[in-house]
Amino acid sequence: MTTPPSKFTNRSSAAMVFVVSLITLLSFTAIGKNAKATLPRNYGAINKAESYNSSIGYSIYQQVYKAGADISEEVFALAFKGFEKLSASGRLSTDSILTIIDFSRSSREKRMFVIDLKAETLLFKTVVAHGRNTGEEYALKFSNNMNSHQSSLGFYITKSTYTGSNGYSLMLDGIEQGINDKAISRAIVMHGAEYASEEMIGKKGYLGRSFGCPALPKQINKQVIDKIKQGNCMFIYYPDQQYLCNSKILNG
């Protein structure tokens, strides 16, 4: 027969549990006070992006990566999260075309990727110019201000096409307030340009720059525009902590 515990044993066990609980509570309190120092500054946005539908998003990522879209999963996850949010709200067309521009890369690199999410295929991979006041070879500074001649980050919805001073062009609607919502008034559009060619890289060492527009090589400008026009999602990325933590699309 099992001997029941004595009152002393019960009291000792209770005391031990209290001490362990107190130590654990103090430890978590200390961690909480130091959390901001230990977590990455863009933790909020990254954590949100990591919650993207892995069974769908990751499958697409694997397929397009194998096809040559050598973009990081973190950048793709951020773009996919925004796409899903905009699609769920009925703001996008049914084409499911996602364009990602990774301005953390050199302008010497092909840093724009056009992805068909339904077919899980990479449609285009190309060089793309940034604004002349955003940087030289690398994009470093971004602005939503008139006449800044800088690129703007964030999510855009593609609109209609027109033919203007830069030829066949695509209007871009910046949908993030205070970040890129002046795109239309600033005439930030996608267009072709001689300076946005790989030949220019050979001459100058890096791509030419625009007044803030994501300019493409003239050889593929029309094909790309015709594929992504009329209500598709575009995401311009740079690891800017202020944007990543404050974007309502990524963190809302």
BELBEL-V563680 format. One record per run of one state. SS is the DSSP state (H for helix, E for strand, L for the rest). FROM is the first residue (numbers start at 1). LEN is the number of residues. If there is no record, write none. Layout:
SS,FROM,LEN  SS,FROM,LEN
//
This chain:
L,1,6  H,7,32  L,39,4  H,43,8  L,51,3  H,54,13  L,67,6  H,73,16  L,89,8  E,97,6  L,103,9  E,112,5  L,117,4  E,121,6  L,127,4  E,131,1  L,132,22  E,154,11  L,165,2  E,167,8  L,175,14  E,189,5  L,194,4  H,198,7  L,205,5  E,210,1  L,211,5  E,216,2  H,218,11  L,229,4  E,233,5  L,238,3  H,241,6  L,247,1  H,248,4  L,252,1
//
